[in-house]
Amino acid sequence: MQLTSEDREIIILLKYANLKTEQANVLAMALNAYFIQAFTLTEAAQQLSADLSLNETEAKKIILAGGVLYYSQLDPNMQDEIYVQLEQNNIDYIALKQSLFEIESKIIFDEEVEDVEEDDRSAILNIFQNNLITFLNSTLPDNRKLFNEGLIEYLLTEGVAFQADLEKAVKANQEKIGDGSITVNGQLVEPTIANWIMDFEANNLIIASNTARAQYFNNSKNYQQQQEQDKNLLIQLLDAYSKIKNFAQYFVKEDPENWHIIPPLANEDELRKKEKIDEVKNHYDEDIKWLKEKYHLEANLAKYQNLTVQELLATLDKEPRNPEVVLPVLQVLSEKDQTLQSLAASNLAARIKNNEFYPGLKGFKDRLLLRQILDICELSADESALFVMYLAAANKNLMGLSYADLKENAFKWR
């Protein structure tokens, strides 16, 4: 098994151990080393202690909690090892499992956020009270969009009643942003979200101008002592809480298209574009596989690999309407004659020029020769554009003839 920082179990364990999101990789590596028996429990705990500034007893308990979470995925020998080590380290298995279960019940994971219905009031409040940091750290724009839509819907329909519940949830949130204590109203307190809200309110930042907020961020020792990632979280927290407190005025002033409670990501446009590119890449991979299977491309390629260019052209001329011939022949031909000048001078090209195929089809005569050939064997425009993109991976002369339309998630000719 190979653990990753995005495993559900790792996210639960971070909450259990009160660790930060950026420490997930270190935790996953220590657990993996122990589970595959590259390290003993003591060695894994010592490594974790050094990396995360924990004492060895704490580190052992965290690793064994990981063993409980991953228990069903471990081999029998390691399952036995987990039980033995829990007993030797005086850790109550039942109590530990119950504690982990309670933590898991409070977490809404990314895939669950995507499924949150707009009327799921309790899920929204749960995020604000128990899982706001994970949500603010999320790099999925669609999650924020969906969540904002739900927040705005409830604020518009329930008004101050929902506003009060949101405020109550935030002020009960004990998640920590930052390390060490902060000073609020002259007292040292833990850097929980609830206490940060108290600090914001004590400094009159909720309805303050941007200038006043900038002065706080420049001068506040509480803020200045934090790491950059935590500073970013605090800015997002203040922005979201201020909009909740002043939602009526905010909605009046802002264009509805720009409404949001959770701030948009700074690089949201870039992330959305990347998501779209990844989606199109997956679409391409799936469609190429489907196209190859539909026309038996891989099986038919072997028939033509050893033919000369002239023999390939003769084969095309003989069966121009058969895609199970045309596609593999064009693939081999584009590898042997990358300029495809031989195709332009072929008998098939002359027949096309003399209107032997589709003389009345609008626009046929104006298309590229390669597309005309693929039209004759009755590939759809999307299929033929996809096939040419596939050929372009090995023949750079064909690059740019077709493209992936990110907006429509389709393949088109230029």
TANORKA-V847248 format. One record per residue. N is the residue number from 1. PSI is psi in whole degrees, 0 to 359 (* if undefined). NEAR is the number of other C-alpha atoms within 12 Angstrom. Layout:
n: [N/N]
psi: [PSI/PSI]
near: [NEAR/NEAR]
This chain:
n: [1/2/3/4/5/6/7/8/9/10/11/12/13/14/15/16/17/18/19/20/21/22/23/24/25/26/27/28/29/30/31/32/33/34/35/36/37/38/39/40/41/42/43/44/45/46/47/48/49/50/51/52/53/54/55/56/57/58/59/60/61/62/63/64/65/66/67/68/69/70/71/72/73/74/75/76/77/78/79/80/81/82/83/84/85/86/87/88/89/90/91/92/93/94/95/96/97/98/99/100/101/102/103/104/105/106/107/108/109/110/111/112/113/114/115/116/117/118/119/120/121/122/123/124/125/126/127/128/129/130/131/132/133/134/135/136/137/138/139/140/141/142/143/144/145/146/147/148/149/150/151/152/153/154/155/156/157/158/159/160/161/162/163/164/165/166/167/168/169/170/171/172/173/174/175/176/177/178/179/180/181/182/183/184/185/186/187/188/189/190/191/192/193/194/195/196/197/198/199/200/201/202/203/204/205/206/207/208/209/210/211/212/213/214/215/216/217/218/219/220/221/222/223/224/225/226/227/228/229/230/231/232/233/234/235/236/237/238/239/240/241/242/243/244/245/246/247/248/249/250/251/252/253/254/255/256/257/258/259/260/261/262/263/264/265/266/267/268/269/270/271/272/273/274/275/276/277/278/279/280/281/282/283/284/285/286/287/288/289/290/291/292/293/294/295/296/297/298/299/300/301/302/303/304/305/306/307/308/309/310/311/312/313/314/315/316/317/318/319/320/321/322/323/324/325/326/327/328/329/330/331/332/333/334/335/336/337/338/339/340/341/342/343/344/345/346/347/348/349/350/351/352/353/354/355/356/357/358/359/360/361/362/363/364/365/366/367/368/369/370/371/372/373/374/375/376/377/378/379/380/381/382/383/384/385/386/387/388/389/390/391/392/393/394/395/396/397/398/399/400/401/402/403/404/405/406/407/408/409/410/411/412/413/414]
psi: [148/114/148/162/347/0/142/318/322/320/319/317/324/317/316/318/1/44/164/159/320/352/3/320/317/316/315/320/318/317/316/317/322/316/328/5/27/330/149/171/318/316/319/320/320/319/315/321/316/320/327/9/48/160/161/325/315/316/319/318/321/316/318/328/322/322/323/319/321/7/312/341/355/156/161/322/319/327/316/319/320/314/316/314/325/317/316/332/14/44/124/112/314/315/320/315/320/318/316/322/317/322/315/323/340/351/133/115/165/315/333/327/322/332/0/124/153/338/12/78/315/325/320/313/324/319/315/330/329/342/32/324/313/320/317/334/349/138/23/104/322/328/314/319/312/316/316/321/319/315/311/320/314/323/325/324/324/342/231/337/314/325/315/321/322/315/316/318/315/318/351/357/122/12/147/137/108/169/149/171/159/160/120/121/40/4/144/126/165/149/53/161/319/318/327/321/318/321/317/315/323/333/13/42/348/322/18/159/167/326/316/321/320/321/320/311/332/330/340/123/325/314/315/336/356/158/161/319/320/326/319/319/320/322/318/319/313/317/313/314/321/321/325/313/328/34/323/313/322/315/328/319/325/147/132/329/338/4/135/147/307/123/145/156/144/325/35/317/319/319/319/320/318/317/319/319/316/320/317/322/315/318/315/311/315/318/324/317/315/318/318/318/320/317/14/44/312/317/323/340/320/333/335/357/325/5/150/171/315/322/324/317/321/322/318/316/329/321/64/347/1/106/335/348/312/314/309/326/316/324/313/319/320/339/324/332/86/336/341/26/327/324/319/332/10/165/326/320/321/320/320/317/329/16/31/331/133/54/334/2/122/126/351/316/337/356/161/149/318/320/322/318/318/330/320/324/14/36/144/164/320/319/315/322/319/316/319/324/322/316/325/340/332/343/100/341/343/358/138/350/327/168/164/121/106/326/316/356/51/165/131/158/148/*]
near: [19/19/28/20/25/24/24/25/34/40/37/38/42/37/34/32/29/27/32/30/31/21/25/30/26/30/43/35/28/41/48/31/26/35/34/24/21/15/20/24/37/27/21/34/33/26/28/36/25/18/21/26/17/21/18/23/23/26/34/35/35/41/47/45/39/43/41/38/33/31/26/17/20/25/17/13/16/26/24/18/24/36/23/19/25/29/16/17/23/16/24/21/25/15/15/24/25/17/22/31/21/17/25/24/18/28/34/32/32/28/17/19/31/24/19/29/21/23/21/22/26/23/30/41/33/27/34/40/31/35/36/42/38/34/39/34/30/30/24/30/31/27/33/34/30/28/40/33/28/33/39/36/27/30/33/22/16/20/21/18/16/26/33/21/26/38/28/23/29/36/28/26/31/25/36/34/41/32/23/18/22/30/24/25/17/12/14/16/23/24/30/34/38/33/32/43/39/30/34/33/23/18/25/19/30/29/24/21/14/17/12/18/25/18/18/27/25/15/14/22/18/34/35/22/22/24/18/14/22/29/24/24/31/38/33/30/37/40/31/34/38/34/34/40/31/26/34/21/15/25/23/14/14/15/11/16/12/18/31/32/38/40/34/32/26/16/14/20/16/16/19/24/19/18/21/23/21/17/21/25/24/17/23/30/18/15/25/29/20/18/29/26/15/18/25/22/27/24/17/23/24/16/20/31/22/16/21/18/28/25/23/37/36/26/30/35/27/18/20/33/23/23/31/31/34/41/45/35/42/44/40/35/36/32/27/26/25/23/19/27/19/25/34/21/19/25/22/32/30/18/25/31/23/13/18/19/24/21/17/10/15/9/13/24/25/15/21/25/26/39/36/37/42/36/32/35/27/23/28/21/27/29/34/37/36/42/44/40/33/34/30/24/19/20/24/19/20/30/23/21/27/29/30/32/23/21/16/15/23/27/31/25/27/20]
